[in-house]
Amino acid sequence: MSEERIQKVLANAGSGSRREMERAIDEGRVLVNGEVAKLGDKITPRDELKLDGRTIKVENKAVRRVLVYNKPEGEICTRKDPEGRHTVFDKLPNINGERWVAIGRLDINTSGLLLFTNDGEMANRLMHPSRQIEREYAVRVLGEVTQEHIDNMCNGVELEDGPAKFTDVQFFDGKGANQWFHVVIMEGRNREVRRLWESQGLQVSRLKRVRYGSVFLDSEVRAGTWQELPKKEIDKLAATVELPAMPWKSIVKNKFDPLKRKMEKQRTRRSVGKGRK
C-alpha cells in the first residue's frame, strides 16, 4: 500500500465510517507513531497507527471480507451486554488488527441473515437510507390477512417515526390463523416490519431476514453459525454502493476442499491395500 489518508485506512480496517474516523481524528483520538494525527495526514504500512489506544493494523494490501451469519432468536446486536446475554459477535472468528462491523441490526426476537464486514465504509453505505438497499423477510402473521391490508402496507402507512411501506408482499405458505409471507422493505428502522403489520391490527409471531441486497441466506448456514462470502459476491455487493473491488483472502487457514479430501482417502486405501499383500 502506498500512502493513504488515515480516515480511509481506519475505515477499511472496520473501525467505522470515514466520517466517524474524521471525527475521531478531530477529537485527538488517533495517534501515528505516538503523535496526535491531523486531518489530511497520510500513512504507510511502516507507520504505527492507534485509535483510542488500540493498535490498528496497516495492511500492505487492504483486504475486504464479508461474513454471512444466521442469527438465532435471543441474541442481541451489540458487542457487549451488561446483562450478560449472548451477542451476535460471540461466535465470529477473530481477525488480527481489525474488527467486524455489523451491516444493519436485528432485534432480539428476529432471526436470520446478518452481514459482517471489516470494511467500515462499505458497511456505512449499505446501511444508509439514501442507498435504498432491499431487505427481504419471511414473516409469520397471526390473524386474517386481506388484500386491503396488503394494499395499505404497500401504499404506505404513517408510523410514529414517519411514513413506511413495503415494496413487495407475497403470500408464501400456511392456512387459517397463521400464514407466512415474504416482504421487502428498503430501510432498517427499529421494528419497522413488525410495526407495519401491527398498523393493520395483525400480529407477527415469527420474523426472519432472508436477504440483504444481493446476498441470500443459504440453507446450509445453520442458526448460530457463519460462512464466508466469496470474492465474486463481495464485489457484487460493493458495486451496489459504488465501491471498487478489493483483494480477498479467506480467514479460514485450512479451507475444506472435498476433492482434495477424496484424493487423500483414495491414497490411504491404496497404501492399506499394499500393506495387506
BAFI-3210 file (N, C-alpha, C; in Angstrom, 3 decimals, decimal comma, padded with zeros to 6 digits):
// residues 277
n [1|2|3|4|5|6|7|8|9|10|11|12|13|14|15|16|17|18|19|20|21|22|23|24|25|26|27|28|29|30|31|32|33|34|35|36|37|38|39|40|41|42|43|44|45|46|47|48|49|50|51|52|53|54|55|56|57|58|59|60|61|62|63|64|65|66|67|68|69|70|71|72|73|74|75|76|77|78|79|80|81|82|83|84|85|86|87|88|89|90|91|92|93|94|95|96|97|98|99|100|101|102|103|104|105|106|107|108|109|110|111|112|113|114|115|116|117|118|119|120|121|122|123|124|125|126|127|128|129|130|131|132|133|134|135|136|137|138|139|140|141|142|143|144|145|146|147|148|149|150|151|152|153|154|155|156|157|158|159|160|161|162|163|164|165|166|167|168|169|170|171|172|173|174|175|176|177|178|179|180|181|182|183|184|185|186|187|188|189|190|191|192|193|194|195|196|197|198|199|200|201|202|203|204|205|206|207|208|209|210|211|212|213|214|215|216|217|218|219|220|221|222|223|224|225|226|227|228|229|230|231|232|233|234|235|236|237|238|239|240|241|242|243|244|245|246|247|248|249|250|251|252|253|254|255|256|257|258|259|260|261|262|263|264|265|266|267|268|269|270|271|272|273|274|275|276|277]
n.u [000,845|000,638|001,032|-001,778|-004,780|-005,494|-008,112|-009,290|-007,805|-008,433|-011,211|-011,270|-010,210|-012,273|-013,009|-014,956|-017,119|-015,842|-016,504|-016,985|-014,415|-012,988|-014,042|-013,031|-010,311|-010,289|-010,984|-008,710|-008,154|-006,664|-003,503|-000,370|002,559|002,957|002,271|-000,273|-002,662|-003,547|-006,244|-006,029|-003,501|-001,312|-000,508|001,777|002,442|004,601|004,189|003,050|-000,174|-002,766|-005,955|-007,900|-006,115|-005,838|-004,063|-004,022|-003,996|-002,042|-002,485|-000,440|-001,681|-004,888|-007,579|-010,793|-013,427|-016,342|-018,833|-021,473|-023,984|-026,155|-028,459|-029,746|-032,906|-033,010|-030,380|-028,452|-027,613|-025,332|-021,902|-021,129|-022,958|-024,463|-026,142|-025,300|-026,191|-026,174|-024,381|-024,359|-021,761|-020,293|-019,684|-018,165|-015,252|-011,871|-010,063|-006,929|-005,888|-008,081|-011,669|-014,974|-017,720|-021,131|-023,562|-026,240|-028,971|-030,713|-033,598|-033,914|-035,786|-035,893|-034,773|-032,247|-030,591|-027,580|-025,089|-021,573|-018,661|-015,223|-014,825|-015,460|-016,429|-017,906|-019,894|-021,202|-022,254|-023,991|-025,915|-027,044|-029,946|-030,337|-029,340|-031,142|-031,284|-032,467|-034,190|-035,200|-037,752|-039,002|-042,153|-044,277|-047,620|-050,148|-053,516|-056,273|-055,395|-056,062|-056,554|-056,821|-055,356|-052,767|-052,548|-052,703|-050,286|-048,398|-048,914|-048,327|-047,923|-048,526|-046,322|-045,197|-042,676|-042,588|-043,507|-043,919|-043,399|-043,956|-042,219|-042,903|-045,112|-045,629|-047,609|-046,695|-046,965|-049,184|-052,227|-055,404|-055,179|-052,441|-050,179|-047,624|-045,632|-043,605|-041,816|-040,627|-038,515|-037,106|-035,476|-034,069|-035,380|-036,097|-037,831|-039,511|-040,762|-042,449|-044,055|-045,395|-047,150|-048,564|-049,916|-052,084|-053,655|-052,682|-050,662|-047,225|-045,806|-043,501|-040,342|-037,995|-035,019|-034,133|-032,732|-030,336|-029,837|-028,013|-027,425|-028,353|-029,647|-028,114|-029,308|-027,608|-026,262|-026,454|-028,460|-026,839|-024,332|-021,630|-020,608|-018,175|-018,325|-017,802|-015,307|-016,427|-019,140|-018,823|-017,686|-019,814|-021,723|-020,401|-020,336|-022,954|-023,103|-021,387|-018,599|-015,206|-013,814|-011,916|-008,921|-009,184|-009,062|-009,194|-010,352|-010,181|-007,802|-007,304|-009,120|-011,940|-011,643|-013,341|-012,566|-009,808|-009,867|-011,132|-009,210|-007,135|-008,276|-008,462|-005,737|-004,993|-006,487|-005,241|-002,628|-003,086|-004,096|-001,837|-000,234|-001,447|-000,830]
n.v [-001,188|002,195|005,600|006,468|008,195|008,731|008,380|006,772|004,415|003,613|003,236|001,158|-000,788|-001,502|000,112|002,019|004,351|006,578|009,209|009,049|008,369|010,633|012,404|011,229|011,727|014,529|014,826|014,086|011,435|009,690|008,316|008,543|006,940|007,608|010,271|012,842|012,623|014,533|015,820|015,057|014,032|011,409|007,883|005,043|001,463|001,208|002,788|003,274|002,912|004,081|003,894|005,266|004,178|001,590|-000,600|-000,413|-002,417|-001,766|-002,542|-003,888|-004,427|-003,784|-005,826|-006,964|-008,314|-010,351|-011,681|-014,054|-014,439|-016,474|-015,441|-016,516|-016,413|-014,480|-013,594|-010,573|-007,482|-006,035|-005,350|-005,952|-006,936|-005,632|-007,190|-009,701|-011,263|-013,355|-012,254|-011,270|-011,141|-012,971|-015,504|-015,079|-015,263|-014,313|-011,494|-010,336|-007,183|-005,907|-005,367|-006,768|-005,314|-004,831|-005,037|-003,372|-004,215|-006,601|-007,139|-008,574|-010,666|-011,383|-013,439|-014,795|-013,544|-011,824|-009,549|-009,188|-007,173|-006,227|-003,809|-000,690|001,527|000,419|-000,893|001,308|002,612|000,628|000,556|003,066|005,073|006,457|004,865|002,890|000,009|-003,248|-005,194|-008,393|-010,285|-013,226|-013,704|-014,714|-014,431|-013,724|-013,903|-012,840|-012,081|-009,643|-008,506|-005,799|-005,062|-005,669|-003,939|-001,470|-001,487|-001,530|000,809|002,688|003,613|005,659|005,813|006,199|007,320|008,360|007,994|004,690|001,735|-001,387|-002,618|-004,836|-007,582|-010,935|-013,835|-016,827|-019,358|-021,519|-021,820|-020,767|-019,303|-018,747|-017,530|-017,487|-014,933|-013,277|-010,321|-007,162|-004,509|-001,190|000,020|000,182|000,696|000,664|-002,209|-002,050|-003,706|-005,331|-003,327|-002,284|-004,393|-004,509|-002,110|-002,726|-004,162|-006,713|-009,470|-010,227|-013,311|-014,739|-013,825|-013,523|-012,630|-012,990|-012,054|-009,599|-006,940|-008,085|-010,497|-013,669|-015,749|-018,720|-022,052|-023,881|-022,615|-022,900|-021,945|-019,687|-020,001|-019,124|-018,091|-017,601|-015,048|-015,393|-013,871|-012,973|-012,501|-010,596|-008,473|-007,890|-007,005|-004,750|-003,181|-002,338|-000,175|001,562|001,090|000,206|-002,987|-005,085|-006,769|-010,218|-012,549|-015,683|-016,216|-018,602|-020,895|-023,517|-024,344|-026,349|-028,746|-030,654|-032,271|-032,606|-033,949|-036,335|-037,436|-037,871|-039,843|-041,927|-042,416|-043,330|-045,719|-047,203|-047,461|-048,934|-051,263|-052,229|-052,877|-055,115|-057,166]
n.w [000,000|-000,894|000,246|002,247|003,151|006,595|007,658|005,730|005,879|008,499|008,243|006,351|007,926|009,478|011,599|011,623|009,834|007,230|007,854|010,607|011,433|010,671|012,514|014,843|014,480|014,555|017,222|018,495|019,031|017,600|016,968|015,337|015,062|017,721|017,899|017,882|015,369|012,409|010,400|006,990|007,091|005,964|005,828|005,818|005,437|007,166|009,327|012,738|013,887|015,956|017,508|019,944|021,779|020,878|018,804|015,310|012,526|009,721|006,585|003,969|001,649|001,328|002,424|001,714|003,545|004,059|006,121|006,333|008,615|010,498|012,481|015,556|017,353|020,350|020,604|020,861|019,136|019,935|020,911|023,517|026,417|029,263|030,773|030,347|028,243|025,265|022,387|018,907|018,114|019,501|018,394|016,164|014,023|014,946|013,693|013,153|014,308|013,280|013,202|013,278|011,608|011,955|009,416|009,476|011,757|013,846|015,831|019,159|019,062|016,431|013,777|011,506|008,512|008,939|008,007|008,184|008,059|007,456|006,425|007,071|005,649|003,523|005,005|006,168|003,893|002,880|004,831|004,828|004,477|002,054|000,062|-000,514|-000,179|-000,614|001,813|002,622|004,173|005,822|007,086|009,677|010,201|012,514|012,323|010,195|007,007|004,659|001,233|001,293|003,573|002,666|000,456|001,790|003,292|001,268|-000,081|001,807|005,210|008,005|010,548|014,005|013,801|011,282|007,717|006,291|004,305|002,532|-000,310|-001,628|-001,181|-000,696|-000,645|001,004|002,402|004,332|006,290|007,649|010,894|011,044|008,753|006,270|004,872|002,400|002,588|001,340|002,166|002,202|004,047|007,407|009,947|013,511|014,455|012,239|010,297|011,879|013,016|010,822|010,110|012,508|012,378|010,900|012,551|012,946|014,071|014,290|014,537|014,013|012,688|010,167|008,615|005,251|003,101|002,117|000,210|-002,488|-001,347|-000,269|002,376|002,839|002,952|004,069|006,070|009,312|012,182|014,318|013,221|010,914|007,603|005,092|002,625|-000,820|-003,011|-005,478|-004,848|-002,843|-004,270|-005,957|-004,115|-003,124|-005,417|-005,654|-003,999|-005,115|-004,760|-005,405|-006,449|-004,205|-002,970|-001,817|000,857|002,345|005,672|006,847|007,624|006,791|004,467|003,721|001,277|-000,803|-003,004|-002,663|-000,214|-000,985|-002,711|-000,900|000,708|-001,148|-001,651|000,858|001,053|-000,992|-000,011|002,318|001,195|-000,165|001,962|002,960|001,275]
ca.u [000,000|001,321|000,446|-003,233|-005,312|-005,701|-009,514|-009,578|-007,188|-009,230|-012,497|-011,021|-009,898|-013,501|-013,138|-016,115|-017,194|-014,832|-016,948|-016,744|-012,972|-012,597|-014,408|-012,075|-009,054|-010,528|-011,054|-007,398|-008,163|-005,859|-002,062|000,516|003,926|002,954|001,865|-001,676|-002,830|-004,368|-006,957|-005,182|-002,290|-001,294|000,390|002,218|002,495|005,706|003,779|002,240|-001,454|-003,581|-007,240|-008,325|-005,131|-005,803|-003,252|-004,738|-003,084|-001,991|-002,205|000,254|-002,696|-006,143|-008,404|-012,194|-014,054|-017,747|-019,379|-022,917|-024,278|-027,561|-028,741|-030,901|-033,648|-032,419|-029,096|-028,575|-026,669|-024,296|-020,659|-021,164|-024,250|-024,308|-026,955|-024,655|-026,851|-025,346|-024,426|-024,062|-020,312|-019,642|-019,258|-017,442|-013,803|-011,034|-009,188|-005,900|-005,776|-009,319|-012,857|-016,157|-018,767|-022,421|-024,280|-027,626|-029,247|-031,970|-033,946|-033,633|-036,751|-035,832|-033,666|-031,904|-029,371|-026,818|-023,815|-020,483|-017,534|-014,120|-014,777|-016,423|-017,050|-018,934|-020,998|-021,922|-023,022|-025,060|-026,959|-027,580|-031,271|-030,305|-028,929|-032,328|-030,919|-033,604|-034,130|-036,346|-038,057|-040,086|-042,969|-045,461|-048,600|-051,304|-054,704|-056,750|-054,787|-056,868|-055,878|-056,821|-054,205|-051,549|-052,531|-052,379|-048,861|-047,607|-049,146|-047,671|-048,601|-047,862|-045,927|-044,862|-041,421|-042,659|-044,144|-043,204|-044,145|-043,289|-042,212|-043,489|-045,652|-046,033|-048,029|-045,731|-047,464|-049,987|-053,686|-056,033|-054,734|-051,019|-049,786|-046,284|-045,465|-042,295|-041,979|-039,400|-038,506|-035,906|-034,735|-033,955|-035,771|-036,363|-039,074|-040,358|-041,591|-043,487|-044,970|-046,263|-048,229|-049,388|-050,773|-053,293|-054,292|-052,172|-049,518|-046,137|-045,397|-042,124|-039,754|-036,650|-034,483|-033,602|-031,911|-029,901|-029,276|-027,824|-026,999|-029,409|-029,238|-028,000|-029,905|-026,529|-025,772|-027,359|-028,602|-025,689|-023,073|-021,283|-019,992|-017,520|-018,854|-016,695|-014,928|-017,364|-020,333|-018,429|-017,533|-021,165|-022,341|-019,720|-020,709|-024,286|-022,924|-020,381|-017,253|-014,422|-013,427|-010,674|-008,420|-009,892|-008,283|-010,007|-009,926|-010,033|-006,456|-007,372|-010,470|-012,327|-011,623|-013,859|-011,803|-008,552|-010,191|-011,419|-007,940|-006,390|-008,891|-008,078|-004,332|-004,951|-006,967|-004,231|-001,485|-003,528|-004,203|-000,480|000,292|-002,070|-000,330]
ca.v [000,000|003,474|006,475|006,571|009,048|007,956|008,001|005,681|003,206|003,211|002,721|-000,149|-001,740|-001,821|000,922|002,890|005,011|007,629|010,397|008,788|008,404|012,041|012,985|010,707|012,458|015,884|014,764|013,723|010,030|008,883|008,563|007,959|006,909|008,237|011,678|013,050|012,802|015,650|015,558|015,289|013,223|010,112|006,909|003,881|000,269|001,300|003,621|002,692|003,620|003,706|004,563|005,078|003,328|000,253|-000,638|-000,775|-002,997|-001,067|-003,593|-003,556|-004,513|-003,922|-006,976|-006,800|-009,583|-010,296|-012,916|-014,260|-015,059|-016,809|-015,073|-017,141|-015,570|-014,425|-012,899|-009,135|-006,998|-005,174|-006,095|-006,445|-006,702|-005,586|-008,243|-010,984|-012,044|-013,679|-011,272|-011,817|-011,113|-014,001|-016,690|-014,693|-015,506|-013,141|-011,021|-009,555|-005,767|-005,410|-005,821|-006,941|-004,301|-005,373|-004,275|-003,404|-004,876|-007,332|-007,109|-009,827|-011,704|-011,625|-014,317|-014,764|-013,042|-010,639|-009,455|-008,529|-006,875|-005,480|-002,555|000,208|002,406|-000,341|-001,101|002,567|002,861|-000,361|000,837|004,421|005,065|007,011|003,822|002,099|-001,409|-004,101|-006,219|-009,296|-011,033|-014,198|-013,257|-015,492|-013,466|-014,267|-013,121|-012,952|-011,056|-009,344|-007,741|-004,397|-004,912|-005,670|-002,677|-000,381|-001,523|-001,226|002,218|003,499|003,790|006,649|005,309|007,293|007,952|008,749|007,037|003,446|000,844|-002,499|-002,500|-006,074|-008,548|-012,143|-014,976|-017,918|-020,667|-021,534|-021,711|-020,417|-018,143|-018,478|-017,553|-016,970|-014,015|-012,663|-008,881|-006,437|-003,138|-000,529|000,664|-000,691|001,331|-000,260|-002,989|-001,476|-004,743|-005,691|-002,202|-002,164|-005,374|-004,116|-000,983|-003,309|-004,992|-008,076|-009,734|-011,031|-014,313|-015,130|-012,924|-013,976|-011,971|-013,993|-011,419|-008,213|-006,579|-009,215|-011,680|-014,503|-016,670|-020,093|-023,022|-024,633|-021,856|-023,180|-020,878|-019,549|-020,255|-018,145|-018,571|-016,529|-014,711|-015,413|-012,573|-012,569|-011,960|-009,372|-007,428|-007,543|-006,222|-003,453|-002,413|-001,734|001,103|002,304|000,900|-000,664|-004,306|-005,121|-008,140|-011,076|-013,664|-016,438|-016,192|-019,998|-021,299|-024,798|-024,450|-027,704|-028,993|-032,019|-033,035|-032,970|-034,947|-037,584|-037,979|-038,365|-041,112|-042,925|-042,765|-044,109|-047,067|-047,905|-047,810|-050,007|-052,461|-052,733|-053,430|-056,419|-058,191]
ca.w [000,000|-000,879|001,267|002,245|004,205|007,825|007,831|004,800|006,446|009,655|007,757|005,728|008,995|010,200|012,810|011,475|008,532|007,078|008,584|012,032|011,655|010,603|013,806|015,828|014,274|015,071|018,690|019,015|019,486|016,677|017,057|014,327|015,606|019,034|017,841|017,533|013,921|011,935|009,154|005,827|007,213|005,289|006,445|005,039|006,305|008,132|010,458|013,813|013,958|017,107|017,719|021,342|022,435|020,276|017,579|014,089|011,542|008,439|005,602|002,730|000,605|002,065|002,062|002,131|003,916|004,465|006,681|006,444|009,914|010,709|013,868|016,220|018,286|021,685|020,576|020,635|018,119|020,490|021,147|024,900|027,048|030,725|031,392|030,101|027,189|024,103|021,314|017,581|017,905|020,318|017,642|014,955|014,095|015,175|012,609|013,825|013,992|012,693|013,911|012,440|011,680|011,527|008,392|009,946|013,028|014,010|017,250|019,872|018,695|014,991|013,393|010,091|007,885|009,316|007,312|008,888|007,187|008,053|005,674|007,693|004,662|002,821|005,949|006,309|002,668|002,745|005,824|004,703|003,832|000,692|-000,889|-000,855|-000,292|-000,261|002,858|002,475|005,391|005,908|008,221|010,028|010,691|013,217|012,004|008,819|006,161|003,481|000,193|001,727|004,464|001,841|-000,311|002,717|003,655|000,070|-000,429|002,822|006,491|008,862|011,863|014,922|013,384|009,878|006,808|005,998|003,418|001,863|-001,770|-002,159|-000,218|-001,410|000,179|000,868|002,844|005,545|006,248|008,917|011,671|010,811|007,358|006,010|003,748|002,186|002,381|001,010|002,673|001,705|005,126|008,568|011,209|014,607|014,455|011,198|009,681|012,846|013,222|009,647|010,254|013,664|011,976|010,303|013,574|012,798|014,933|013,734|015,514|013,665|011,699|009,789|007,419|004,330|002,059|002,282|-001,089|-003,405|-000,583|000,303|003,437|002,348|003,875|004,712|007,230|010,413|013,172|015,201|012,510|009,894|006,364|004,344|001,310|-001,787|-003,589|-006,531|-004,200|-002,142|-005,289|-006,425|-003,049|-003,087|-006,612|-005,460|-003,298|-005,879|-004,239|-006,289|-005,936|-003,440|-002,794|-000,861|001,380|003,292|007,070|007,254|007,203|006,075|003,925|003,348|-000,162|-000,932|-003,988|-002,021|000,811|-001,683|-003,202|000,263|001,102|-002,140|-001,413|002,097|000,744|-001,785|000,831|003,213|000,367|-000,428|003,205|003,241|000,333]
c.u [000,882|000,707|-001,069|-003,660|-005,721|-007,144|-009,913|-009,025|-008,002|-010,575|-012,326|-010,710|-011,118|-013,719|-014,335|-016,147|-016,113|-015,218|-016,699|-015,257|-012,413|-012,899|-013,430|-010,726|-009,175|-010,499|-009,739|-007,282|-007,291|-004,389|-001,348|001,941|004,014|002,530|000,419|-001,790|-003,697|-005,076|-006,073|-003,891|-002,441|-000,300|000,743|002,235|003,616|005,313|002,971|000,991|-002,250|-004,844|-007,712|-007,410|-004,980|-005,034|-004,086|-003,730|-003,189|-001,538|-001,374|-000,726|-004,018|-006,970|-009,817|-012,795|-015,506|-018,150|-020,893|-023,152|-025,774|-027,887|-029,925|-031,666|-032,948|-031,059|-029,317|-027,429|-025,680|-023,054|-020,624|-022,506|-024,077|-025,109|-026,391|-025,323|-025,893|-025,500|-024,031|-022,560|-019,604|-019,038|-018,474|-015,947|-013,038|-010,251|-008,222|-005,871|-007,016|-010,491|-014,008|-017,153|-020,061|-023,056|-025,764|-027,751|-030,534|-032,314|-033,829|-034,557|-036,795|-034,604|-033,271|-030,627|-028,839|-025,505|-022,816|-019,336|-016,432|-013,964|-015,864|-017,134|-018,155|-020,147|-021,853|-022,792|-024,201|-026,206|-027,660|-028,903|-031,260|-029,954|-030,077|-031,980|-032,077|-033,253|-035,377|-036,501|-039,124|-040,845|-044,126|-046,425|-049,771|-052,496|-055,079|-056,233|-055,638|-056,036|-055,811|-055,643|-052,921|-051,433|-052,149|-050,882|-047,954|-047,766|-048,495|-048,540|-047,820|-047,606|-045,495|-043,567|-041,408|-043,297|-043,266|-044,060|-043,278|-043,290|-042,779|-043,970|-046,152|-046,439|-047,080|-046,330|-048,383|-051,472|-054,188|-055,394|-053,284|-050,678|-048,402|-046,309|-043,987|-042,533|-040,616|-039,551|-037,158|-035,102|-034,780|-034,264|-036,177|-037,764|-040,043|-041,280|-042,747|-044,526|-045,892|-047,427|-049,164|-050,317|-052,078|-054,027|-053,862|-050,896|-048,498|-045,677|-044,003|-041,628|-038,313|-036,193|-033,802|-032,734|-031,560|-029,205|-029,205|-027,495|-028,202|-028,820|-029,269|-028,551|-028,846|-025,970|-026,773|-027,400|-027,398|-024,355|-022,867|-020,644|-019,353|-018,226|-017,681|-016,486|-015,932|-018,605|-020,025|-018,314|-018,891|-021,867|-021,728|-020,139|-022,065|-024,206|-021,717|-018,998|-016,492|-014,136|-012,104|-010,197|-009,210|-008,961|-009,117|-009,455|-009,750|-008,701|-006,464|-008,791|-010,746|-012,402|-012,087|-013,074|-010,482|-008,782|-010,436|-010,134|-007,099|-006,939|-008,493|-006,638|-004,200|-005,395|-005,910|-003,057|-001,840|-003,615|-002,847|000,089|-000,254|-001,521|000,855]
c.v [001,241|004,325|006,559|007,507|008,188|007,498|006,840|004,369|002,697|002,627|001,341|-001,218|-002,063|-001,007|001,856|003,487|006,085|008,879|010,239|008,866|009,820|012,737|012,522|011,422|013,865|015,914|014,331|012,300|009,118|009,300|007,870|008,088|007,706|009,688|011,801|013,370|014,016|015,239|015,937|014,510|011,903|009,197|005,808|002,671|000,313|002,067|002,827|003,548|003,122|004,550|004,241|004,102|001,938|000,305|-001,140|-001,268|-002,230|-002,076|-003,050|-003,536|-004,778|-005,072|-006,729|-008,177|-009,344|-011,673|-012,890|-014,995|-015,289|-016,599|-015,851|-016,118|-015,591|-013,767|-011,422|-008,653|-005,969|-006,014|-006,698|-006,092|-006,712|-006,661|-009,638|-011,855|-012,300|-012,596|-011,934|-011,849|-012,273|-015,134|-016,354|-014,949|-014,206|-012,784|-010,018|-008,104|-005,146|-005,833|-005,941|-005,822|-004,919|-004,448|-004,363|-004,181|-005,689|-007,293|-008,501|-010,968|-012,002|-012,467|-014,056|-014,032|-011,751|-010,683|-008,716|-008,302|-006,204|-004,114|-001,611|001,114|001,677|-000,572|000,149|002,845|001,899|-000,110|002,169|004,413|005,555|005,968|002,907|000,623|-002,269|-005,065|-007,080|-010,156|-012,088|-013,887|-014,215|-014,563|-014,196|-013,346|-013,270|-011,773|-010,870|-008,578|-006,261|-004,117|-004,774|-004,370|-001,499|-000,320|-001,219|000,234|003,162|003,724|004,799|006,034|006,483|007,999|008,267|007,685|005,819|002,599|-000,327|-002,218|-003,758|-006,936|-009,746|-013,223|-016,129|-019,277|-020,471|-021,379|-021,281|-019,208|-017,765|-018,611|-016,919|-016,081|-013,660|-011,199|-008,261|-004,999|-002,517|000,190|-000,227|-000,016|000,282|-000,874|-002,554|-002,507|-005,117|-004,571|-001,983|-003,147|-004,991|-002,953|-001,461|-004,222|-006,437|-008,245|-010,611|-012,010|-014,874|-014,177|-013,336|-013,237|-013,017|-013,389|-010,000|-007,814|-007,782|-010,520|-012,384|-015,383|-018,090|-021,057|-023,841|-023,915|-022,021|-022,000|-020,866|-019,829|-019,201|-018,830|-017,383|-016,299|-014,707|-014,054|-012,087|-011,919|-010,670|-008,210|-006,953|-006,655|-004,823|-002,567|-001,737|-000,409|001,856|002,281|-000,044|-002,012|-004,186|-006,567|-008,887|-012,187|-014,358|-016,303|-017,598|-020,510|-022,575|-025,015|-025,879|-027,822|-030,430|-032,864|-033,506|-034,063|-036,311|-038,240|-038,537|-039,706|-042,232|-043,376|-043,633|-045,543|-047,862|-048,350|-048,936|-051,334|-053,069|-053,393|-054,807|-057,517|-058,926]
c.w [000,000|000,218|001,111|003,360|005,410|007,960|006,921|005,339|007,626|009,240|007,146|006,751|009,848|011,458|012,776|010,085|008,446|007,862|010,082|012,360|011,542|011,920|014,892|015,711|014,833|016,600|019,328|019,510|018,641|016,786|015,903|014,842|016,911|019,055|017,384|016,044|013,623|010,648|007,978|005,873|006,472|005,983|005,459|005,971|007,338|009,390|011,487|013,993|015,152|017,151|019,129|022,078|021,853|018,959|016,414|013,064|010,231|007,389|004,448|001,573|001,296|001,511|002,573|002,394|004,303|004,992|006,609|007,761|010,029|012,182|014,425|017,051|019,645|021,739|020,281|019,747|018,645|020,775|022,551|025,511|028,563|031,446|031,132|029,055|026,024|023,039|019,997|017,308|018,599|019,496|016,372|015,111|014,328|013,918|013,220|013,342|013,390|013,575|012,920|012,692|011,170|010,496|008,743|011,242|012,908|015,492|017,852|019,458|017,202|014,668|011,947|009,744|008,502|008,539|008,195|007,917|007,990|007,391|006,201|006,706|003,909|003,732|006,055|005,084|002,538|003,722|005,590|003,947|002,383|-000,352|-001,300|-001,117|000,191|000,878|002,713|003,723|005,129|007,193|008,448|010,759|011,334|012,961|010,536|007,992|004,909|002,452|000,565|002,661|003,652|001,054|000,582|003,013|002,464|-000,360|000,576|004,037|007,310|010,236|012,736|014,541|011,892|009,012|006,541|005,075|002,975|000,364|-002,421|-000,999|-001,007|-000,418|-000,072|001,234|004,046|005,291|007,614|009,571|011,402|009,336|007,206|004,769|003,605|001,875|002,093|001,492|002,335|002,791|006,355|009,885|012,246|014,512|013,338|010,562|010,612|012,965|012,020|009,727|011,410|013,334|011,347|011,283|013,531|013,614|014,217|014,817|015,233|012,596|011,444|008,541|006,538|003,232|002,479|000,987|-001,996|-002,688|000,043|001,410|002,910|003,402|004,606|005,940|008,368|011,386|014,114|014,555|011,424|008,687|005,663|003,014|000,322|-002,440|-004,630|-005,928|-003,441|-003,124|-005,805|-005,400|-002,992|-004,256|-006,451|-004,720|-003,857|-005,233|-005,171|-005,633|-005,187|-003,335|-001,727|-000,417|002,429|004,702|007,614|006,724|006,387|005,572|003,471|001,827|-000,380|-001,913|-003,387|-000,983|000,163|-002,162|-002,056|000,735|000,147|-001,944|-000,165|001,838|-000,022|-000,929|001,800|002,445|000,083|000,804|003,514|002,354|000,904]
res [m|s|e|e|r|i|q|k|v|l|a|n|a|g|s|g|s|r|r|e|m|e|r|a|i|d|e|g|r|v|l|v|n|g|e|v|a|k|l|g|d|k|i|t|p|r|d|e|l|k|l|d|g|r|t|i|k|v|e|n|k|a|v|r|r|v|l|v|y|n|k|p|e|g|e|i|c|t|r|k|d|p|e|g|r|h|t|v|f|d|k|l|p|n|i|n|g|e|r|w|v|a|i|g|r|l|d|i|n|t|s|g|l|l|l|f|t|n|d|g|e|m|a|n|r|l|m|h|p|s|r|q|i|e|r|e|y|a|v|r|v|l|g|e|v|t|q|e|h|i|d|n|m|c|n|g|v|e|l|e|d|g|p|a|k|f|t|d|v|q|f|f|d|g|k|g|a|n|q|w|f|h|v|v|i|m|e|g|r|n|r|e|v|r|r|l|w|e|s|q|g|l|q|v|s|r|l|k|r|v|r|y|g|s|v|f|l|d|s|e|v|r|a|g|t|w|q|e|l|p|k|k|e|i|d|k|l|a|a|t|v|e|l|p|a|m|p|w|k|s|i|v|k|n|k|f|d|p|l|k|r|k|m|e|k|q|r|t|r|r|s|v|g|k|g|r|k]
***
